[in-house]
Amino acid sequence: MMADRKHWWGLVAIGFSFAMNFLDGNASRAEDWPQWFGPRRDGSVREPGLIDKIPEGGLKRLWSQPVGLGYAGPAVADGLVFVSDYLKESGEITNNPSLRDQLQGQERLQCMEAESGKVLWEYRYPRSYAISYPAGPRATPAVAEKRVVHLGAEGDLICLSVEDGKVVWQKRLPEVYGSTTPIWGHAASPLIFDGQVIAMAGGEGAYVVSIDLQSGDERWRALTAKELGYCPAVLIAFGGARQLMVWDPEVLHSLDPASGKELWSVPIAPSYGMAIAPPVVSGDRMYASGIGEASVMLKLKSDPPGAEVLWRGKSKMALYSGNAAPIFHDGFVYGADCGAGNLICFDADDGARQWETYQPTAGGTRRVSHGTAFLQSMGNNRYLLLTETGDLAIARLSPQAYQEESRFHAIDPTNECFGRPVVWSYPAIANGKIYLRNDREILCYDLSAAGNSIVP
């Protein structure tokens, strides 16, 4: 029983996919979604002309295409959609959180037209799996400089040409860096900036590595940890300087993004090595949290870069992130708690919870282990949420209440968690459309007011 309780937390690792850049965004035009959680890696949607309310009959569906197994969300850039999946050929999926299922099959990256869904090219390669919850890749592809970088569940890091899908370079991370694939697979989406790819490799002195995007040559490597976690690196800007945040299963590190030199670090050790959701930043404060009531609120400092611990989490305060990143806005943090499975709002000053609700996660009224909702901020305290039940909802989130304004069932949950059906893949929102995937298909819906016959 102890093992079962221990390992079900590992489900949080699935479905994470991460990357980062520093585009300002422009509220007067449409935007791409070239990585997990959007162009600013903060879940914000700044496009004009999007719906304020979902029509009674639901959003207009534009197209669908078959896909295989996968937790990785889609990426959208330059009129193209990229999605990773797994084509299982043999083996049994047990979804036993403490058992590495043995599968044979192929991992695949597909490129589709964003407007029509037409498949332009695909790249596939044979890959056996020996991981728990083995339904496909976890990491959202990252797109930049006419390159797309894919990370497979067993650590295949592959850079391909956006134009034709030809391999530019590839590295099998466990082989190159002498690491072991974690039980719930490689889940840290690659990060692209300044012509380099940041990846979690996990080897001695190479927990995190920087690889030249065009050549595949290693630029630098840094850090050693007892095991490879699931949290990707993220880039932040504070005090006129950039910092690369890397969270191993025991310590949150700040690195110089050009050299990998450590700037500062703070201990934070979630249960069972499950460092998953990256830290979120608002102003001079940073919040990091994980399984087992592990959390810390930091005050960032500059000249030199540093961080002061303001408070740490404990029972019945704050929230403890699972496979959905929280959003930090105007002094409050909103997100799904991995323990109770409810959506929570808390005050960043002291961690005091303002409200809790199960409505936008599993759709019920009581605790559900690892209940999930993916949040995208649309401004003015309005959020678009994808629930684990496959519903899209628009709600107002404030310190006073969760106010759901509209909802419709957008995609079927095709995976399973503790006997309940779930969909655990982040959506992509780009150019007035939203892209969703499960283990059978990828769907494109019109998210514009005009396309849904709504006057903005």
N, C-alpha and C positions, 0 to 999 in steps of 0.2 A: 504493500500500500504506500509505503514511503517513496518507493521508486516511482510509482504512478503519479503521486502528487508532485514529485520533483520534476518529472520530465514533461508533464503537460504544459509547464511554463514555456517549454521550448517552442511551442507552437507560435509564439510571438515572433520567432525569427522569420517565419514564412511570410512572404509577401512584402518584404522590404526591398525597396529599391531606391538608391540615392545618387544625386549629382548636384553640382552647384555652379552658378556664375553670377556676375554682378551687373546684369542688364538693369537699367533703371525702370524699364517699362514705360509705356506711353498710353495714357487713358484715351487718346484720340484715335487709336488704331488697333487693329487686331494683333494678336500675339501668337507665337509658336509655343509649344510645350515640349522642349527638347530633352527633358529629363524628369526624374521623379519630382513631384510636388511643384512643378511649374518653373518658369524662367528665372524667378528669384529664389527658388527653393524655400518658399515661405507659404505656399498654398494660396497666394493672392491671385485673383482674377481681375484684371483692369480693363477688359474690353468694353467698348460702348455697345449699346443696343441689345444687350442680353435680356432674357426674360426676368421679370420681377416675381412672377408666379407661374407655376406649371399649369398648363391648361387642363381642364377637367378630363379630357380624353387622353392626357399624357403628351409627351413631346413627339414631334414628327420624326419617325425613323427614316433615315436616308439610305443606309445600306447595312449589310452584314456579310461576314466571311467566316468560313470554318477555320478554327485553330485547334491545336492540340492542348495538352495539359500545361498549366503554368500559373504561377502566382504573380509573375512580373507584369506590371502595368505597361501600357503602350507609351511611346514617345512620338511626338509630332513635330516635324521641322521641314520647312521649304516645300510644303505641299505633299509631304510623304509621311506615312505612318509606319513605325517599326515595332514589331512585337515578337517576343521570344516564346518558344513553347517546347514541349517534349512529345515525341511520338513513341509511345510505349509499344514494344514488340513482344516482350514476355516478362513474367514475374508478377507477383501479387502485391497490391497496395493494401496494407493493413491499417494505416494511420495509427499505429501504436507509437506513442511519443517516446518510448524508451528503446525501440527496436529499429535497426537500420534495415529497411526493406531492400532487397536485391532485385533490380530491374535491368532489362536490356532494352535498348532503343536508340533513338537519335534526338539530339538537341537541334533546334532550328531557329534561325532568325529570318523573318519575312519582312519584305518592304512592299507597301501598298500605296496606291494613290489615295490621298486624303479625301478627295471629292467623291470618288466612285467606289473605293475599296478594291479596285483591280490589283491583283498581285503582279508586281513588276519583276521581282526576283526573290529567290530564297537561298539561304546557305544552310546546309545541314551536315552533321558529322556524327559518327557513332559514339555513344557515350553510355557506359553502364553506370547505374546509380547504386550507391550503398549509403542511403540517408533515410532519416525518418520523415514522414509526410512527403513522399517523393514526387508529388505531382508537379514536376517541371521547374524551370528556372524561377528564381525569386527576384532578380535584379532588373529594373527597367533599363533599357539601353540608353546610352548617352550620345548625343549628336552634336558635332561641331566641326567646322573647317572641312566640310565635305567628307567627313569620316563618321562612322557609327561604331561604338564600342559595346560589345556584348559580353556579359559575364554569366557563365553557366553555373548550375548548382554544384558541380564538382570542381569548380575553379578554372574553367577554360576562359581565359581573357583573350578576346579576339577583336581586332580592329579591321573593319572592312570599308571599302569604297562605297559611298552613298550611291554613286551613279550606277554601278553594275554588280555590287555584292562581292567583288573579288577581295580575297584576303590580302591585307597590307602587311600585317604581322600578327603573331599569336604567341601566347605563353600559357603553359599549363602550370598555374601557380604552385600547386603542391610539389611538382617535380622540380621547378626552377629554384624554389625557396625552401625546400625541405620541410614543408608544413603538412598538417593533417586536415582534411576536410571536416569541419564540425558536423555534429550529428544531424543538425537541421539544415545543412548545406550552406554554400556561400551566398550570403544575402546582401552584402554591402555593395550597392550600385557604384560603378566607377564615376569619378568626378573629373571633369575636364575644365581646365583653365590655363591660360598662358602657354598653350601648346603642349601641355603635359596631362597625362592621365594618372590620377591618384587611385590606388587600389590597396585593399587590405590583403596582404600576402600571408602573414602569420609566421614567417620563419625567424630564426635567431638573428636579431639585429635588423629584421626586415618585416616587422609587424605591418608597417605601411611603406609603400614604395611609390616612387615617381617615375613614370615611363614617358619618353618622348612620343607624342601623338603620331607623328609622321614616320619616324624611323623605328620605333619600338625599343630603342636603347634606354637603359636605365639611367636616370639622372641622379637619384639619391635614394637611400633607404634609411629607416629610422625605427627605433624602439624594439623592445623584446617584451613579450607577455607570456603568461603561463599557458594560454590557449587563445585560439582565434575566435573573436566574438562576431557579432552580426551588424554592428553599427558602421556606416560609411563615414568617411571624412566629410566635413563641411567647411566652407570658407566663410569667415565673418569679417566685417570691417568695423574697427572701433579705434577712436583716437587718432585717425589719420593713417592707420596701418592695417594691413590684412593679417589674419591669423588662420591657420589651418587647425581645425578641431578634430582630434582623433580620440575616440573612447574605446579603450580595451576593456576586458571584463572587470578590471579593478581600478583603473585610473583614467580620468579625463585629462588629456594633454592638449596644450596649445603649442603649435610648431610654426617656425618661419616657413612660409609656403615655397620659398625659393631654394632653401637648403635642407629643410627637415630638422633644423636645430630646435631643441625644446626651449620654449619661452617661459612656460609655467605649467603646473599640474595640480590637480585636486583629486584626492581619493574618492571614488564612489563605486561601490561593488554591489550590483544587483545579484539576486539569488541565482545560483546555478550558472554563473558566467554569462547571463543573458543581457549584455549591453546591446541594445537594439535601436531605439529611437534616438536620433541625434539631438543635441541641445538646441533650444530655441532662444532667440535673443529679441529683446525690446529695449531700446535705449542703452543704458549702461548695465542692464541686468540680463543674466543668462540662467535658464532653468534646464536641468537635466534630470531624467527620472527613468526608473526601470523596475523590473519585477522585484517583489519582496519589500515594498515600501522603502526603496532606495531612491532618494532624491536630494537635490541640493539647489538652492537659489544663490547665485553669485552676483557680486557687484564687480563689474569689470573696471580695470585701471589701465592708464596709459603712462608712457614715459617713466619707467619701462613698462611694457605690458605685464599685467598681473590680474589676479582675481582674489576677492575677499569673500569668505563664506558668510552669508547673511543668516541663513537657517537651513536646517535639514528636515526632511519629512519624517512623519511618524503616523501611527494609526489615526484614521478619521480626519486627516488633513491632506491637502494638496491632491495630486493624482499621480498614478504610476503607469507610465505609458507602455503599451504593448506594440502591436503591429500597425498602429496608426499614430502618426506624429501629432502632437498638440499644436495649437496656435496661441501665441502670446500677443495680446492686443490691449492697449490702453490700461495697463496695470492689472490685467486679469488673464488667466490661462484657461483655455477650453480644450477638452480632449476626452477620449475614452480611456477608462481605467481598466488595466489588464486583469486585475483581481476580481472585482465585482462585475465588470462588464457594463458599467453605466457611463453615460456622458456626464462630466463634472465641470463646473466652473469654480475656480478658487482665486482668492486675492493674493497677488504676488507679494504683497508686503509681509504677510505672515502665514500664508498657506491655508487660511480659513476658507472652508467650502461655502459657496453661496447657494448652490442648488445641485441636485443630482436627478437624472432621469434615465430610464431604460428605453423610452420611446424611440430615440433615433439610433439605437444599436440593434438589439435583437427584437425590438418591437413589443416587449412584454412589460411586466411590472415588478419582476424579481430578479435576483442575481443569476447571471449566466456567465460561466467561466469564459473569459476572454471575449466578451461581446465587443463588437467593433463598429465604428462609424468613421469614414474618411471625410475630413472637413476641408472645404475650399472657401476662402473668404471672398465675398463679392462686394465688400464695402458697405458702409452705413449699417454695421452690425448684422448684415445679411450673409447667410452661409448656404452653400450648396453641399448637401451631405449624401454620400453613398453609404447605405446601410449594409450590413453583412447579409441581410435577407434579399438584397438586390433591388431595393427601392431607392429612388432619388427623391430628395426632399429639399425644399427651401424653407429656411427658418431664420428668425431673428434671435441672435444670442447676445445677451447683455448680463450684467451682474444680477439683474432682477429676476430673469426667467429665461427658459427655453420656450420660444413661441413658434411652433410649426405652422406654416402658412399654406403649404401645398405639398403633395406627394403623389408619386405613381410608381408602379412596378416596372423597372426598366430592363432587368436581366435576371435570369434564373440562377440561384446559387447551386453550383454543381459539385462543390467539394463538401467535406464533412468535418465537423469538430464536435467530439463528445456526443455523437448521435444526432446532432442537428445540422441541417444544410447551411453552408456559408459560401459567400463570395468574398475573397480576401485579396483583391487587386485594386490598386489606386486607379482612378480614372485620369484621363488627359482632357484638358479643355483648350481648344485652339481654334481661332478664326471663326468664332460663332458656333462651334460644334463641340460635342462631348463624345469621347470614345471610351467604351467599356468592354471588358473581356471576362470570360469565365473559362472553363475547360473544354468548351465546345465551339464558341464563336466569339468574334469581336463585332461589336455593334457601334454604329455611328448615328447619333441623334442631332437634330437641329436645336441649338440652344438660343437662337436669336429670337427676339420679339417678332421681327418681320416674318421669319420663316414659320412661326407658329400662329400667324394671323393675330398678333397682339400689338396694339399701338404702344410704343415705348413711353 
